[in-house]
Amino acid sequence: MKAEVGKISGVTAVDVDLVTGKVTVTANEPVGEALVRDAVEEAGYELTSA
């Protein structure tokens, strides 16, 4: 999932907490929720909230 989300323009870091399922995205510009959702789903996961 890190690789897919990390491909989004402006994303500088992706942190995944496997215990909680929380993903933290750091970016140097605004990143749309739809882009993150698409990347997460491409990786085979589901985004439940943003």
C-alpha positions as a Python dict, from the first residue, in 0.01 Angstrom:
ca = {
    (1, 'M'): (0, 0, 0),
    (2, 'K'): (288, 238, 75),
    (3, 'A'): (407, 212, -284),
    (4, 'E'): (67, 289, -435),
    (5, 'V'): (-9, 586, -206),
    (6, 'G'): (351, 707, -238),
    (7, 'K'): (303, 748, -615),
    (8, 'I'): (49, 1028, -560),
    (9, 'S'): (187, 1366, -660),
    (10, 'G'): (297, 1565, -356),
    (11, 'V'): (309, 1270, -114),
    (12, 'T'): (635, 1274, 79),
    (13, 'A'): (574, 994, 332),
    (14, 'V'): (332, 710, 404),
    (15, 'D'): (316, 542, 745),
    (16, 'V'): (107, 228, 801),
    (17, 'D'): (23, 102, 1150),
    (18, 'L'): (-57, -266, 1098),
    (19, 'V'): (-205, -305, 1447),
    (20, 'T'): (-466, -31, 1410),
    (21, 'G'): (-491, -27, 1031),
    (22, 'K'): (-428, 347, 1032),
    (23, 'V'): (-248, 505, 737),
    (24, 'T'): (-90, 848, 775),
    (25, 'V'): (-8, 1037, 456),
    (26, 'T'): (228, 1335, 463),
    (27, 'A'): (231, 1563, 161),
    (28, 'N'): (376, 1896, 58),
    (29, 'E'): (51, 1993, -115),
    (30, 'P'): (-319, 1908, -70),
    (31, 'V'): (-400, 1550, -171),
    (32, 'G'): (-755, 1460, -263),
    (33, 'E'): (-933, 1186, -70),
    (34, 'A'): (-1036, 1019, -397),
    (35, 'L'): (-671, 979, -501),
    (36, 'V'): (-582, 819, -169),
    (37, 'R'): (-891, 596, -178),
    (38, 'D'): (-807, 479, -532),
    (39, 'A'): (-446, 401, -434),
    (40, 'V'): (-553, 211, -122),
    (41, 'E'): (-807, 9, -321),
    (42, 'E'): (-547, -59, -593),
    (43, 'A'): (-334, -215, -320),
    (44, 'G'): (-624, -444, -224),
    (45, 'Y'): (-743, -261, 87),
    (46, 'E'): (-1045, -50, 178),
    (47, 'L'): (-1039, 308, 304),
    (48, 'T'): (-1306, 336, 574),
    (49, 'S'): (-1267, 704, 667),
    (50, 'A'): (-1051, 999, 574),
}
